[in-house]
Amino acid sequence: MATIANETLKSRYAALQAERERSWSPAQLEGNKRQRTQLLERFDPAAVAQPGDVLSPLSFAEVDGGTLRLDDLTAEGPALFVFFRFAGCPACNIALPYYAERLFPALRQRHIPLVALSPQLSHLLRDIKVRHDLPFPVATDADNGLARLLHISFEPDHRPSPPPSGWIGEVTGTGSWELPQPAFLLVGPGRVVRWLQVSPDWVDRPEADAVLDQIDRNGG
């Protein structure tokens, strides 16, 4: 899908939806809409991590072979994490390149690291970084460890048993239906949560300017 540099994220998702309405069956469209609506209706902002919460000293396997440690990333200031579902997720393949274009340069000027996290195994996850030449680290949140601490992970209602070929646990390599809801997490020194933005509807994610505004409001 071609994009224009100054397009908003909302307009890119509108183009994705228009393409799906042309190519998907009514049942596919309804199933996708139903799951997104359910997650939105069930989301409770009070149930997720709150500013001031202190996180565990987790580490993450980076897709190029290194290890990212939460303590190291936040040693001299805040770090920003963007949670996404998996390398083949169409909505994530729109969001991450957009944030690379519109968010990452401003974060670099502020000396704020940006890390993209997914539960997908690192050797499978590397594809999305290579495909879009992402300028920030992409890493595995093993077993949704951080997503669970934040209370932002979920499993779809429809989980056939036995799972069909190509099910989400096979795609991610985790053997699990569990995925994170897309989110931004700003963590300060001492692993203290400063800001958490969750997007239960995965095609309604914040624009770069809105993220930067929240960072500035929360000591970024």
Secondary structure, 3 states (H helix, E strand, C coil): CCCCCCCCHHHHHHHHHHHHHHHCCHHHHHHHHHHHHHHHHHCCHHHCCCCCCECCCCEEEECCCCEEEHHHHCCCCCEEEEECCCCCCHHHHHHHHHHHHHCHHHHHHCCCCEEEEECCCHHHHHHHHHHHCCCCCEEECHHHHHHHHHCCEECCCCCCCCCCCCCHHHHHCCCCCCEECCEEEEEEHHHEEEEEEECCCCCCCCCHHHHHHHHHHCCC
